[in-house]
Structures are given as structure tokens and as C-alpha cells.
């Protein structure tokens, strides 16, 4: 995906990867507008599928894609209930039950809660709370003229068959413009990259513009730092990391790509920079993003490795890929079977590529890069591998919870330590000894022995959502 500068220049290596993807939804109207989209449906009456994409009525009836894996309604309701409990007690779950969160993300986040869950997983919710009013300030600012026209030209290219973006100047395109413009003002040193547009568009399908903006910030700064900088050095490094990991995952595919001298930047740029949003069937995109927000960039690496393994990983598959051109065509037109939701997700989960493997290989490739190219021109911040790492780096800013006294004494009166101790002892005998007191200081167990309460920090380690679980919030299906 190209990094577009104000004068319209594009990075050659990235431009070579433009168009890789294979999903019709991502690239049907690259050079057209919404009127072209309507006419390309052959004049048939359009219907909207479960994800919000417009399809011709005949195609919808025939089932244009492979049958989707439908979760039974009863199971879906149970998952919604579990996710609501997690979201309303998020800090407790993140601190003590992060593995359970990961397992539930692997099963798929319920559609009704996906947008809210992505905000919590990415830290976008916290970022918004720490910067109240910032998006409105950026939204009202005029914007840098270098980027406004470039962003405007890209709006109609983002999912032109989705109901949010089908109309030129519609609310979807307006919100997309607002989010992308705000980012150029928030990070003027980075500006705008074309690959940010589909990322922002996917977020807008699930949440309002302000929340989408802060999730985009988290993706650009925490999950994929340096991907959208001017020189695209980070994506080139990750291409070398992917290629090196492929040697262990699929030696046959690695040997073939080495023999054909096909640089990783030619086939993985759009995959990684757009987080596969323009490559996979939509049901698979959402499942990949659920895991990506939870576990970090290793999910993106795993998806790429699975696609390469099952496209070029056997001598039988390589019979039709004798040269560079044939190999690149095969990577442009991936087999739908390997992108099918159930198959792909299971392969991703089972692939033994960890954060440690990625970071170790990163150091190796960084050393090689410096030997060939010298120091990196764009110093990217460190990468955070998933929701837990981000949560630990950006804790909530809590207000101290002051315990309110249950007994108000007259002015000047004091409560003697002995009588205070007797009152506590008497009260504790009437209550279950497992229930703690909110008062600061020691409490007494049923044997009269002093036991210290949990430290105040644990009591404070609950988000605002935990304290007000009835918080109303927009839910985007």
C-alpha cells in the first residue's frame, strides 16, 4: 500500500504491492465512484448482507460466498452475557483472567459487542478518557492542506459496496474524512498513508468517529508502530521477519520464493498494513481482528504464514507456479478454501509462532538492516504485543475512593481502641468471615486474630465501567 505524500509521490516497492488482496469488497471501485458501484450490480435490486455489504439480489440468493458458520442463537446469547460481565469488570478480568479473554476472542466476539470490545482491548477507551475533547478540537481545526485533497480522493475507494460508504458524501465517507484528517493533525510528522483508510473504515463500521479515531491511534502507535511512516521501514523489516519465520513453518514455500527472488514487500505489504481487511472474506476479517486486538501483531504474522504455507507449501501446488509471474498471480488470487473462517482461525490458533520468536527475529533483521542500509531514519516506538501489554502500559487514572463513615461522632468525641476492637469483633461474628470490610486498617477474624485487609490499590483497580455498570453506550451491529 502506498505512502502518499502531499505532492502525490508514492513509494515504488509499496506501489508494486497495490492490488494484492483478492476480496472483491475491498477493491471493486478502485477507480470509480458510487454510481459505478450501482451500475456494476447489473441494475438488479440490491440487498444488504449481515455485515452491511450491498449485493445483487440474485447473488444473495445463490450464496456468492461459502456458507457462513452461524453461531446458534442460544450460544450467542450466552457469549453476550459473558462478554457483558467482562466489559463491566474489565480491569479485574484483564489483571487476573487474561487467558480467558484470549480464549473468548479466539471464539469470536459477539457482533453486538464487537465495537465496544475492540475499544477496551486496544486501550482506545482509556486513550479517549485521557484526552476528553481532543478529537473535537482536531475535528474543528482546518487541517493541513497537504493532506485534505489526498484523503478526499481516497474516500470512495474504501469498501464501496458497504452501505456506510456507498454514497459519495454520505455519513460514512464524512466520518472517514474526519478521522483521517484528525490523525494528520494529531501526528503531523506522519501525515496520511493510504493504508490507514481501510483500517479506519473497518473501525467506523463498529463504532462512532471519536472512538474509531482513538482505536486508530492505538493501532498506529501500539500494534503497528512505524508502518505508516514515510519511508515504510517498519513494514520492510517485518517482511524480512515474515520470510525468515516461513523457513521454519514451510520450508518448501520458503525455498520457492527464494529461488524466484520474490521480495516479501511485493506480496505482504497490503496484507500487513491493512490487517488483511482487503484480502480475506469478511467473516474471516472480523475473527482475525478479534484476535489481533487481543494478542497483537503475532496474529498478523500467523495469518500471512498460513496463507503462504497453503498456497506454496507443497510440490503439487508449485506445479502451476514455475516463474515469478505465476507465483505472484497465485498470491493475488488466493484459494477461498484456505481463507474460510473456520479453517483459517483454527490454523492461526495452532501455528506455534510467539511474540518471543518475532522479537528475536526482529533483532536479527534489524542488525542486518543496519549493516546494509545504516541506521533507521524513522525511529518507531516499541511494539506492544496485545491487550495485556497495552493495559499494563496505560493504567486508568483513578480517583481515590474515600470510605464514608457509618458512625458520626459528636465534635471532640473519640472512640477508644478497646471499644473499637470489641465493636469490630462483635460485628464480625455476625457476618461471614469471608466478607471484607471497606474500612481502612486491620480487621479481626472469627478467632480474634488481626488480619490485614486488601490494600486500597486493589479496591481502586476497577475501571469506571466497573463502578457504573449501567453506563449506556452506543452499540454498533
C-alpha positions, 0 to 999 in steps of 0.5 A: 500500500502506498505512502502518499505524500502531499505532492502525490509521490508514492513509494515504488516497492509499496506501489508494486504491492497495490492490488494484492488482496483478492476480496472483491469488497475491498477493491471493486471501485478502485477507480470509480465512484458510487454510481459505478458501484450501482451500475456494476450490480447489473441494475438488479435490486440490491440487498444488504448482507449481515455485515452491511455489504450491498449485493445483487439480489440474485447473488444473495440468493445463490450464496456468492460466498461459502456458507457462513458458520452461524453461531446458534442463537442460544450460544450467542446469547450466552457469549453476550452475557459473558462478554457483558460481565467482562466489559463491566469488570474489565480491569479485574478480568484483564489483571487476573483472567487474561487467558480467558479473554484470549480464549473468548476472542479466539471464539469470536466476539459477539457482533453486538459487542464487537465495537465496544470490545475492540475499544477496551482491548486496544486501550482506545477507551482509556486513550479517549478518557485521557484526552476528553475533547481532543478529537473535537478540537482536531475535528474543528481545526482546518487541517493541513492542506497537504493532506485534505485533497489526498484523503478526499480522493481516497474516500470512495475507494474504501469498501464501496459496496458497504452501505456506510460508504456507498454514497459519495458524501454520505455519513460514512465517507464524512466520518472517514474524512474526519478521522483521517484528517484528525490523525494528520493533525494529531501526528503531523510528522506522519501525515496520511498513508493510504493504508490507514483508510481501510483500517479506519473504515473497518473501525467506523463500521463498529463504532462512532468517529471519536472512538474509531479515531482513538482505536486508530491511534492505538493501532498506529502507535501500539500494534503497528508502530512505524508502518505508516511512516514515510519511508515504510521501514517498519513494514520492510523489516517485518517482511524480512521477519515474515520470510525468515519465520516461513523457513521454519513453518514451510520450508518448501514455500520458503525455498520457492520464493527464494529461488524466484527472488520474490521480495516479501514487500511485493506480496505482504505489504497490503496484507500487513498494513491493512490487517488483511481487511482487503484480502480475506472474506469478511467473516474471516476479517472480523475473527482475525481482528478479534484476535489481533486486538487481543494478542497483537501483531503475532496474529498478523504474522500467523495469518500471512504464514498460513496463507503462504504455507497453503498456497506454496507449501507443497510440490503439487501446488508449485506445479502451476507456479514455475516463474515469478509471474505465476507465483505472484498471480497465485498470491493475488488470487488466493484459494477461498478454501484456505481463507474460510473462517473456520479453517483459517482461525483454527490454523492461526490458533495452532501455528506455534509462532510467539511474540518471543520468536518475532522479537528475536527475529526482529533483532536479527533483521534489524542488525542486518538492516543496519549493516546494509542500509545504516541506521533507521531514519524513522525511529518507531516506538516499541511494539506492544504485543496485545491487550495485556501489554497495552493495559499494563502500559496505560493504567486508568487514572483513578480517583481515590475512593474515600470510605464514608463513615457509618458512625458520626461522632459528636465534635471532640468525641473519640472512640477508644481502641478497646471499644473499637476492637470489641465493636469490630469483633462483635460485628464480625461474628455476625457476618461471614468471615469471608466478607471484607470490610471497606474500612481502612486498617486491620480487621479481626477474624472469627478467632480474634486474630488481626488480619490485614485487609486488601490494600486500597490499590486493589479496591481502586483497580476497577475501571469506571465501567466497573463502578457504573455498570449501567453506563449506556453506550452506543452499540454498533451491529 
